[in-house]
Amino acid sequence: MSEEKLLDIKGLKTYFKTDEGVVRAVDGVSYGLKKGECLGIVGESGSGKSITQITVLGLIPQPPGFIAGGEILFKGQDLLKLKKKEMRKIRGNRISMIWQDPMTSLNPFLRISKQLTEPLMTHQGMSKEEAREEAIKMLEKVGIPGPRERFDQYPHQFSGGMRQRVMIAMALLCRPELLIADEPTTALDVTIQAQILELMKGLREDFGTSVILITHDLGVVAGMADRIIVMYAGRVMEEAPSQELFHRPSHPYTVGLLRSVPRLDKGKHSRLIPIEGRPPNVAKPIPGCPFADRCHWAQDKCREAFPEPVEFADGHRVYCWRAKEVHAANLGTHATPEHMDAVEAKIKAGGSIDVSDDATV
């Protein structure tokens, strides 16, 4: 994996004008993606995961949406400054996306042959016959049985898993440098989910494509992502290498997400602890941390100002006023429920956790 950044998002703000006010769907998001890297993005519905990537693709409807600030640098070029015609040369060619629902992402009125050959003819300048042969090869590569016989069929003649494979084939036809996968296993059964994820792993190795994987499923990113970003209410809460995030989560929201996931290694009597409360209304200004009203660790200053980033080792970055204490509490996936309960009781009682000096603000 190259250390060179393929994508660099800086202070991105994507807002929408509504009757309730201006919805701050993405509110100052910054992160980068290296060449060949798989970046996982997790968070509750409405956290801004998909809107960030739709902004990258230049597909935000304007109005009601508008870009209030920031940069999206793709190989050093700011995508926000490109004209629509220039962006069309990148979208579907150098940057592709697997959309969330395979059942509705394909046009039901067009044969898949039409939907697969069009990108190759548009972006690669291939003839109809050349595009046909290339598309059939890709269908074979993604595991469609009898691709030549099925090439002229309609989407309804494919199962959900097969449609998702067609979507992946379509996204990879032009050999993109960046592949964005938005909940690629939604609505698929567990067996097909595993097959699709293995397929994406293999194709990433074959083509050297960088991947952004958007999901609610922490188990998926644990097995796929090199690095994980946790988003909440349009902001990045935590960013860390995959193993580090699971073993040493340092934002209370990340801890809450991990505690609400079933664990096969903890036995049938292990407790799932939900995050209390509801996400904030992002149509109203939030001066402090948006998670403060649901957080047991919150203090007065958490509601007054958004925290500065706290940096730990290996690119582990946390936006929390008490990140050092959460880090020191060691509430990762290996922590026992008893340890978590003891820490939570101490916090509720107003106590603090001893911190080390391995972090700097």
Rosetta blueprint (number, residue, H / E / L):
1 M L
2 S L
3 E L
4 E L
5 K E
6 L E
7 L E
8 D E
9 I E
10 K E
11 G E
12 L E
13 K E
14 T E
15 Y E
16 F E
17 K E
18 T E
19 D L
20 E L
21 G E
22 V E
23 V E
24 R E
25 A E
26 V E
27 D E
28 G E
29 V E
30 S E
31 Y E
32 G E
33 L E
34 K E
35 K L
36 G L
37 E L
38 C E
39 L E
40 G E
41 I E
42 V E
43 G L
44 E L
45 S L
46 G L
47 S L
48 G L
49 K H
50 S H
51 I H
52 T H
53 Q H
54 I H
55 T H
56 V H
57 L L
58 G L
59 L L
60 I L
61 P L
62 Q L
63 P L
64 P L
65 G E
66 F E
67 I E
68 A E
69 G E
70 G E
71 E E
72 I E
73 L E
74 F E
75 K L
76 G L
77 Q E
78 D E
79 L H
80 L H
81 K H
82 L L
83 K L
84 K H
85 K H
86 E H
87 M H
88 R H
89 K H
90 I H
91 R E
92 G L
93 N L
94 R L
95 I E
96 S E
97 M E
98 I E
99 W L
100 Q L
101 D L
102 P H
103 M H
104 T H
105 S H
106 L L
107 N L
108 P L
109 F L
110 L L
111 R L
112 I H
113 S H
114 K H
115 Q H
116 L H
117 T H
118 E H
119 P H
120 L H
121 M H
122 T H
123 H H
124 Q L
125 G L
126 M L
127 S L
128 K H
129 E H
130 E H
131 A H
132 R H
133 E H
134 E H
135 A H
136 I H
137 K H
138 M H
139 L H
140 E H
141 K H
142 V L
143 G L
144 I L
145 P L
146 G L
147 P H
148 R H
149 E H
150 R H
151 F L
152 D L
153 Q L
154 Y L
155 P H
156 H H
157 Q H
158 F L
159 S L
160 G H
161 G H
162 M H
163 R H
164 Q H
165 R H
166 V H
167 M H
168 I H
169 A H
170 M H
171 A H
172 L H
173 L L
174 C L
175 R L
176 P L
177 E L
178 L E
179 L E
180 I E
181 A E
182 D E
183 E L
184 P L
185 T L
186 T L
187 A L
188 L L
189 D L
190 V H
191 T H
192 I H
193 Q H
194 A H
195 Q H
196 I H
197 L H
198 E H
199 L H
200 M H
201 K H
202 G H
203 L H
204 R H
205 E H
206 D H
207 F H
208 G L
209 T L
210 S E
211 V E
212 I E
213 L E
214 I E
215 T L
216 H L
217 D L
218 L H
219 G H
220 V H
221 V H
222 A H
223 G H
224 M H
225 A L
226 D L
227 R E
228 I E
229 I E
230 V E
231 M E
232 Y E
233 A L
234 G L
235 R E
236 V E
237 M E
238 E E
239 E E
240 A E
241 P E
242 S H
243 Q H
244 E H
245 L H
246 F H
247 H H
248 R L
249 P L
250 S L
251 H L
252 P H
253 Y H
254 T H
255 V H
256 G H
257 L H
258 L H
259 R H
260 S L
261 V L
262 P L
263 R L
264 L H
265 D H
266 K H
267 G L
268 K L
269 H L
270 S L
271 R L
272 L L
273 I L
274 P L
275 I L
276 E L
277 G L
278 R L
279 P L
280 P L
281 N L
282 V L
283 A L
284 K L
285 P L
286 I L
287 P L
288 G L
289 C L
290 P L
291 F L
292 A H
293 D H
294 R H
295 C L
296 H L
297 W L
298 A L
299 Q L
300 D H
301 K H
302 C H
303 R H
304 E L
305 A L
306 F L
307 P L
308 E L
309 P E
310 V E
311 E E
312 F L
313 A H
314 D H
315 G H
316 H L
317 R E
318 V E
319 Y E
320 C L
321 W L
322 R L
323 A H
324 K H
325 E H
326 V H
327 H H
328 A H
329 A H
330 N L
331 L L
332 G L
333 T L
334 H L
335 A L
336 T L
337 P H
338 E H
339 H H
340 M H
341 D H
342 A H
343 V H
344 E H
345 A H
346 K H
347 I H
348 K H
349 A L
350 G L
351 G L
352 S L
353 I L
354 D L
355 V L
356 S L
357 D L
358 D L
359 A L
360 T E
361 V L
